């Protein structure tokens, strides 16, 4: 099995929020785009929240996220994943991204939102212990994956609206 490798972060100097996924799935890797699976609700939600909907070209969606102060990345830099489900990620192969370097450059980020439980668990296990003194608010959101059918689109949208709400 070969390792899947993630993408570089999408961030602007004004980013105040970081949205973290786990590791790109097959559709994303093939397209070289975050959340490229057409069934994933991520871009539809971003369209409703900040005008970065799936009808826009990918580069414009990323520009809209940056303009809204939203950075985008994945917790896992590389790992084995024979399918596209987060449950398929082979835990012993996980290599986390360098968040110490990321937060050193992106100092205005205070809130980190996880796109589902696997991203949160990987961050807490592989990243958080190395972030000494980081003052971050960590919030798990329902996964936008089509595999997460427990929440309706309306419920996901309501939960995800937290990323554009003022920090508490």
VENSULQUI-V217391 format. One record per pair of residues at least 12 apart in sequence whose ideal C-beta (glycine too) atoms are under 10 Angstrom apart, sorted by sequence separation. I is the first residue (numbers start at 1). J is the second residue. D is the distance in whole Angstrom. If there is no record, write none. Layout:
i=I j=J d=D
i=I j=J d=D
This chain:
i=24 j=36 d=8
i=25 j=37 d=6
i=27 j=39 d=9
i=28 j=40 d=9
i=42 j=54 d=9
i=43 j=55 d=9
i=52 j=64 d=4
i=79 j=91 d=8
i=80 j=92 d=9
i=81 j=93 d=9
i=144 j=156 d=6
i=21 j=34 d=7
i=24 j=37 d=10
i=27 j=40 d=8
i=41 j=54 d=10
i=43 j=56 d=8
i=51 j=64 d=5
i=52 j=65 d=5
i=76 j=89 d=7
i=79 j=92 d=9
i=80 j=93 d=4
i=81 j=94 d=10
i=99 j=112 d=9
i=123 j=136 d=10
i=142 j=155 d=7
i=143 j=156 d=8
i=144 j=157 d=10
i=7 j=21 d=10
i=21 j=35 d=7
i=40 j=54 d=9
i=47 j=61 d=8
i=50 j=64 d=6
i=51 j=65 d=10
i=52 j=66 d=10
i=79 j=93 d=5
i=80 j=94 d=9
i=124 j=138 d=8
i=142 j=156 d=5
i=6 j=21 d=9
i=19 j=34 d=9
i=25 j=40 d=8
i=43 j=58 d=9
i=46 j=61 d=7
i=49 j=64 d=10
i=50 j=65 d=7
i=52 j=67 d=9
i=78 j=93 d=8
i=79 j=94 d=4
i=112 j=127 d=10
i=123 j=138 d=7
i=141 j=156 d=8
i=142 j=157 d=10
i=6 j=22 d=9
i=7 j=23 d=10
i=38 j=54 d=8
i=46 j=62 d=10
i=49 j=65 d=10
i=50 j=66 d=10
i=51 j=67 d=9
i=52 j=68 d=8
i=78 j=94 d=8
i=79 j=95 d=6
i=112 j=128 d=10
i=124 j=140 d=10
i=142 j=158 d=10
i=144 j=160 d=8
i=6 j=23 d=6
i=7 j=24 d=6
i=47 j=64 d=9
i=50 j=67 d=8
i=51 j=68 d=8
i=76 j=93 d=9
i=77 j=94 d=9
i=78 j=95 d=5
i=79 j=96 d=9
i=123 j=140 d=10
i=142 j=159 d=5
i=5 j=23 d=9
i=6 j=24 d=6
i=36 j=54 d=10
i=43 j=61 d=6
i=46 j=64 d=7
i=50 j=68 d=4
i=52 j=70 d=8
i=76 j=94 d=5
i=77 j=95 d=5
i=78 j=96 d=9
i=120 j=138 d=7
i=141 j=159 d=5
i=142 j=160 d=8
i=4 j=23 d=6
i=5 j=24 d=8
i=21 j=40 d=10
i=35 j=54 d=9
i=42 j=61 d=10
i=46 j=65 d=7
i=49 j=68 d=8
i=50 j=69 d=9
i=75 j=94 d=8
i=76 j=95 d=7
i=77 j=96 d=6
i=78 j=97 d=9
i=120 j=139 d=9
i=121 j=140 d=9
i=140 j=159 d=9
i=141 j=160 d=6
i=3 j=23 d=10
i=4 j=24 d=7
i=50 j=70 d=7
i=76 j=96 d=6
i=77 j=97 d=4
i=120 j=140 d=5
i=139 j=159 d=9
i=141 j=161 d=10
i=4 j=25 d=9
i=7 j=28 d=8
i=21 j=42 d=8
i=49 j=70 d=9
i=75 j=96 d=6
i=76 j=97 d=7
i=77 j=98 d=8
i=119 j=140 d=8
i=120 j=141 d=9
i=141 j=162 d=7
i=4 j=26 d=9
i=6 j=28 d=9
i=7 j=29 d=9
i=36 j=58 d=8
i=43 j=65 d=10
i=46 j=68 d=9
i=74 j=96 d=9
i=75 j=97 d=7
i=112 j=134 d=9
i=119 j=141 d=9
i=141 j=163 d=8
i=6 j=29 d=9
i=19 j=42 d=9
i=35 j=58 d=10
i=74 j=97 d=7
i=117 j=140 d=6
i=139 j=162 d=6
i=4 j=28 d=10
i=5 j=29 d=8
i=10 j=34 d=7
i=34 j=58 d=8
i=46 j=70 d=8
i=73 j=97 d=6
i=75 j=99 d=8
i=99 j=123 d=8
i=103 j=127 d=10
i=110 j=134 d=10
i=112 j=136 d=5
i=113 j=137 d=9
i=114 j=138 d=7
i=116 j=140 d=7
i=117 j=141 d=10
i=119 j=143 d=8
i=139 j=163 d=9
i=4 j=29 d=6
i=7 j=32 d=7
i=33 j=58 d=5
i=97 j=122 d=10
i=102 j=127 d=10
i=109 j=134 d=10
i=110 j=135 d=7
i=111 j=136 d=7
i=112 j=137 d=7
i=113 j=138 d=8
i=114 j=139 d=7
i=115 j=140 d=9
i=116 j=141 d=7
i=117 j=142 d=9
i=118 j=143 d=8
i=7 j=33 d=8
i=32 j=58 d=9
i=33 j=59 d=10
i=35 j=61 d=9
i=46 j=72 d=9
i=73 j=99 d=9
i=96 j=122 d=7
i=97 j=123 d=10
i=110 j=136 d=6
i=111 j=137 d=5
i=112 j=138 d=5
i=113 j=139 d=5
i=114 j=140 d=5
i=115 j=141 d=6
i=116 j=142 d=7
i=117 j=143 d=7
i=7 j=34 d=6
i=19 j=46 d=9
i=31 j=58 d=8
i=34 j=61 d=9
i=91 j=118 d=10
i=96 j=123 d=8
i=99 j=126 d=9
i=100 j=127 d=9
i=109 j=136 d=8
i=110 j=137 d=6
i=111 j=138 d=8
i=112 j=139 d=7
i=113 j=140 d=8
i=114 j=141 d=6
i=115 j=142 d=9
i=116 j=143 d=3
i=118 j=145 d=10
i=6 j=34 d=9
i=33 j=61 d=9
i=34 j=62 d=8
i=94 j=122 d=6
i=99 j=127 d=5
i=103 j=131 d=7
i=109 j=137 d=10
i=111 j=139 d=7
i=112 j=140 d=10
i=113 j=141 d=5
i=114 j=142 d=10
i=115 j=143 d=6
i=116 j=144 d=8
i=33 j=62 d=9
i=73 j=102 d=7
i=86 j=115 d=10
i=89 j=118 d=7
i=96 j=125 d=9
i=97 j=126 d=9
i=98 j=127 d=9
i=99 j=128 d=9
i=114 j=143 d=9
i=115 j=144 d=6
i=116 j=145 d=7
i=42 j=72 d=9
i=86 j=116 d=7
i=91 j=121 d=9
i=96 j=126 d=4
i=97 j=127 d=8
i=100 j=130 d=6
i=115 j=145 d=8
i=137 j=167 d=7
i=34 j=65 d=9
i=71 j=102 d=9
i=86 j=117 d=8
i=87 j=118 d=8
i=91 j=122 d=9
i=94 j=125 d=8
i=95 j=126 d=8
i=96 j=127 d=5
i=99 j=130 d=7
i=100 j=131 d=7
i=103 j=134 d=6
i=116 j=147 d=9
i=117 j=148 d=9
i=137 j=168 d=8
i=86 j=118 d=4
i=94 j=126 d=6
i=96 j=128 d=10
i=98 j=130 d=9
i=99 j=131 d=6
i=100 j=132 d=9
i=116 j=148 d=7
i=73 j=106 d=10
i=85 j=118 d=9
i=86 j=119 d=8
i=89 j=122 d=8
i=103 j=136 d=8
i=115 j=148 d=9
i=91 j=125 d=9
i=96 j=130 d=9
i=100 j=134 d=9
i=71 j=106 d=6
i=86 j=121 d=9
i=91 j=126 d=10
i=99 j=134 d=8
i=86 j=122 d=9
i=35 j=72 d=9
i=71 j=108 d=10
i=75 j=112 d=10
i=99 j=136 d=10
i=34 j=72 d=6
i=71 j=109 d=6
i=34 j=73 d=9
i=69 j=108 d=8
i=70 j=109 d=10
i=73 j=112 d=10
i=75 j=114 d=8
i=34 j=74 d=8
i=69 j=109 d=9
i=75 j=115 d=10
i=71 j=112 d=9
i=74 j=115 d=9
i=76 j=118 d=9
i=70 j=113 d=9
i=72 j=115 d=9
i=75 j=118 d=8
i=76 j=119 d=8
i=79 j=122 d=9
i=40 j=84 d=10
i=75 j=119 d=5
i=74 j=119 d=7
i=75 j=120 d=8
i=115 j=160 d=9
i=19 j=65 d=8
i=28 j=74 d=9
i=73 j=119 d=10
i=75 j=121 d=9
i=76 j=122 d=6
i=113 j=159 d=10
i=37 j=84 d=7
i=75 j=122 d=4
i=76 j=123 d=9
i=113 j=160 d=8
i=17 j=65 d=9
i=74 j=122 d=9
i=75 j=123 d=5
i=74 j=123 d=10
i=75 j=124 d=9
i=77 j=126 d=10
i=113 j=162 d=7
i=12 j=62 d=10
i=15 j=65 d=9
i=24 j=74 d=7
i=75 j=125 d=9
i=76 j=126 d=8
i=113 j=163 d=5
i=10 j=61 d=10
i=11 j=62 d=10
i=12 j=63 d=9
i=15 j=66 d=7
i=17 j=68 d=8
i=19 j=70 d=6
i=20 j=71 d=9
i=21 j=72 d=8
i=23 j=74 d=6
i=75 j=126 d=7
i=76 j=127 d=10
i=111 j=162 d=8
i=10 j=62 d=5
i=14 j=66 d=8
i=16 j=68 d=9
i=17 j=69 d=6
i=18 j=70 d=8
i=19 j=71 d=7
i=20 j=72 d=8
i=21 j=73 d=8
i=22 j=74 d=6
i=23 j=75 d=8
i=24 j=76 d=9
i=29 j=81 d=10
i=75 j=127 d=6
i=111 j=163 d=8
i=10 j=63 d=9
i=12 j=65 d=9
i=13 j=66 d=9
i=14 j=67 d=8
i=15 j=68 d=9
i=16 j=69 d=4
i=17 j=70 d=5
i=18 j=71 d=5
i=19 j=72 d=5
i=20 j=73 d=6
i=21 j=74 d=5
i=22 j=75 d=6
i=23 j=76 d=4
i=11 j=65 d=9
i=12 j=66 d=4
i=14 j=68 d=9
i=15 j=69 d=6
i=16 j=70 d=8
i=17 j=71 d=7
i=18 j=72 d=8
i=19 j=73 d=8
i=20 j=74 d=6
i=21 j=75 d=7
i=22 j=76 d=6
i=23 j=77 d=8
i=111 j=165 d=9
i=10 j=65 d=6
i=11 j=66 d=7
i=12 j=67 d=8
i=14 j=69 d=6
i=15 j=70 d=7
i=16 j=71 d=9
i=17 j=72 d=10
i=18 j=73 d=7
i=19 j=74 d=10
i=20 j=75 d=5
i=21 j=76 d=9
i=23 j=78 d=8
i=26 j=81 d=9
i=29 j=84 d=9
i=10 j=66 d=7
i=12 j=68 d=10
i=14 j=70 d=10
i=15 j=71 d=4
i=20 j=76 d=9
i=23 j=79 d=6
i=25 j=81 d=8
i=26 j=82 d=10
i=28 j=84 d=8
i=111 j=167 d=6
i=12 j=69 d=8
i=14 j=71 d=10
i=15 j=72 d=9
i=22 j=79 d=9
i=23 j=80 d=10
i=24 j=81 d=9
i=26 j=83 d=7
i=27 j=84 d=7
i=86 j=143 d=8
i=110 j=167 d=6
i=111 j=168 d=9
i=11 j=69 d=10
i=12 j=70 d=9
i=23 j=81 d=6
i=25 j=83 d=8
i=26 j=84 d=5
i=11 j=70 d=9
i=12 j=71 d=7
i=22 j=81 d=9
i=25 j=84 d=3
i=86 j=145 d=7
i=10 j=70 d=9
i=11 j=71 d=4
i=24 j=84 d=9
i=25 j=85 d=8
i=85 j=145 d=8
i=87 j=147 d=8
i=10 j=71 d=6
i=11 j=72 d=7
i=23 j=84 d=10
i=25 j=86 d=9
i=84 j=145 d=9
i=86 j=147 d=8
i=9 j=71 d=6
i=10 j=72 d=4
i=11 j=73 d=7
i=84 j=146 d=10
i=85 j=147 d=6
i=86 j=148 d=9
i=9 j=72 d=7
i=10 j=73 d=7
i=22 j=85 d=10
i=23 j=86 d=8
i=25 j=88 d=9
i=84 j=147 d=8
i=9 j=73 d=4
i=22 j=86 d=5
i=7 j=72 d=9
i=8 j=73 d=8
i=9 j=74 d=9
i=21 j=86 d=9
i=23 j=88 d=10
i=7 j=73 d=8
i=8 j=74 d=10
i=23 j=89 d=6
i=6 j=73 d=8
i=7 j=74 d=7
i=22 j=89 d=7
i=6 j=74 d=4
i=5 j=74 d=10
i=6 j=75 d=9
i=8 j=77 d=10
i=6 j=76 d=6
i=7 j=77 d=10
i=45 j=115 d=10
i=5 j=76 d=9
i=6 j=77 d=5
i=23 j=94 d=8
i=4 j=76 d=8
i=5 j=77 d=7
i=6 j=78 d=7
i=22 j=94 d=9
i=23 j=95 d=10
i=4 j=77 d=10
i=5 j=78 d=5
i=6 j=79 d=9
i=42 j=115 d=7
i=3 j=77 d=9
i=4 j=78 d=7
i=5 j=79 d=9
i=3 j=78 d=5
i=4 j=79 d=6
i=40 j=115 d=9
i=2 j=78 d=10
i=3 j=79 d=6
i=4 j=80 d=7
i=3 j=80 d=6
i=4 j=81 d=5
i=20 j=97 d=9
i=2 j=80 d=8
i=3 j=81 d=9
i=4 j=82 d=9
i=1 j=80 d=5
i=2 j=81 d=10
i=20 j=99 d=9
i=1 j=81 d=9
i=2 j=82 d=10
i=4 j=84 d=10
i=35 j=115 d=9
i=1 j=82 d=6
i=18 j=99 d=9
i=34 j=115 d=10
i=4 j=88 d=10
i=18 j=102 d=8
i=4 j=89 d=9
i=18 j=103 d=9
i=3 j=90 d=10
i=9 j=97 d=8
i=18 j=106 d=7
i=1 j=90 d=7
i=4 j=93 d=9
i=6 j=95 d=10
i=8 j=97 d=9
i=9 j=98 d=10
i=3 j=93 d=7
i=5 j=95 d=9
i=7 j=97 d=10
i=9 j=99 d=10
i=15 j=105 d=10
i=16 j=106 d=9
i=3 j=94 d=10
i=6 j=97 d=7
i=11 j=102 d=8
i=15 j=106 d=6
i=17 j=108 d=10
i=18 j=109 d=5
i=1 j=93 d=8
i=3 j=95 d=8
i=13 j=105 d=8
i=14 j=106 d=10
i=15 j=107 d=10
i=16 j=108 d=5
i=17 j=109 d=7
i=18 j=110 d=9
i=19 j=111 d=10
i=20 j=112 d=6
i=22 j=114 d=9
i=9 j=102 d=6
i=13 j=106 d=8
i=15 j=108 d=6
i=16 j=109 d=6
i=17 j=110 d=8
i=18 j=111 d=7
i=19 j=112 d=8
i=20 j=113 d=7
i=21 j=114 d=8
i=22 j=115 d=8
i=70 j=163 d=6
i=11 j=105 d=8
i=12 j=106 d=9
i=13 j=107 d=9
i=14 j=108 d=7
i=15 j=109 d=5
i=16 j=110 d=6
i=17 j=111 d=5
i=18 j=112 d=5
i=19 j=113 d=5
i=20 j=114 d=5
i=21 j=115 d=5
i=22 j=116 d=7
i=69 j=163 d=9
i=70 j=164 d=8
i=11 j=106 d=5
i=13 j=108 d=8
i=16 j=111 d=7
i=17 j=112 d=8
i=18 j=113 d=7
i=19 j=114 d=8
i=20 j=115 d=7
i=21 j=116 d=8
i=22 j=117 d=9
i=23 j=118 d=9
i=68 j=163 d=9
i=69 j=164 d=9
i=9 j=105 d=9
i=12 j=108 d=10
i=17 j=113 d=7
i=18 j=114 d=10
i=19 j=115 d=6
i=20 j=116 d=9
i=22 j=118 d=5
i=23 j=119 d=9
i=45 j=141 d=9
i=68 j=164 d=7
i=9 j=106 d=8
i=11 j=108 d=10
i=21 j=118 d=9
i=22 j=119 d=5
i=11 j=109 d=8
i=21 j=119 d=5
i=22 j=120 d=9
i=46 j=144 d=9
i=65 j=163 d=10
i=20 j=119 d=5
i=22 j=121 d=9
i=23 j=122 d=8
i=45 j=144 d=6
i=19 j=119 d=9
i=20 j=120 d=8
i=22 j=122 d=6
i=44 j=144 d=8
i=21 j=122 d=10
i=22 j=123 d=9
i=41 j=142 d=9
i=42 j=143 d=9
i=43 j=144 d=9
i=20 j=122 d=9
i=41 j=143 d=9
i=42 j=144 d=4
i=20 j=123 d=6
i=40 j=143 d=9
i=41 j=144 d=4
i=42 j=145 d=9
i=40 j=144 d=5
i=41 j=145 d=8
i=39 j=144 d=10
i=40 j=145 d=6
i=41 j=146 d=8
i=48 j=153 d=9
i=39 j=145 d=8
i=40 j=146 d=6
i=20 j=127 d=9
i=37 j=144 d=9
i=39 j=146 d=4
i=40 j=147 d=9
i=41 j=148 d=9
i=37 j=145 d=8
i=38 j=146 d=9
i=39 j=147 d=9
i=40 j=148 d=10
i=45 j=153 d=8
i=49 j=157 d=8
i=35 j=144 d=7
i=37 j=146 d=7
i=44 j=153 d=7
i=48 j=157 d=6
i=35 j=145 d=9
i=37 j=147 d=10
i=41 j=151 d=9
i=45 j=156 d=6
i=49 j=160 d=7
i=41 j=153 d=6
i=44 j=156 d=9
i=45 j=157 d=6
i=48 j=160 d=9
i=49 j=161 d=6
i=44 j=157 d=8
i=48 j=161 d=9
i=49 j=162 d=10
i=50 j=163 d=9
i=42 j=156 d=9
i=45 j=159 d=9
i=46 j=160 d=8
i=49 j=163 d=7
i=50 j=164 d=7
i=41 j=156 d=6
i=45 j=160 d=5
i=49 j=164 d=5
i=41 j=157 d=8
i=45 j=161 d=9
i=46 j=163 d=9
i=18 j=136 d=9
i=20 j=138 d=10
i=42 j=160 d=9
i=45 j=163 d=9
i=46 j=164 d=10
i=41 j=160 d=9
i=17 j=137 d=10
i=20 j=140 d=10
i=25 j=145 d=8
i=20 j=141 d=10
i=22 j=143 d=9
i=17 j=139 d=10
i=19 j=141 d=8
i=21 j=143 d=9
i=25 j=147 d=10
i=21 j=144 d=9
i=22 j=145 d=9
i=21 j=145 d=9
i=19 j=144 d=10
i=19 j=160 d=9
i=19 j=163 d=7
i=17 j=162 d=9
i=18 j=163 d=9
i=17 j=163 d=5
i=16 j=163 d=10
i=17 j=164 d=8
i=17 j=165 d=10
i=16 j=166 d=10
i=17 j=167 d=9
i=16 j=167 d=7
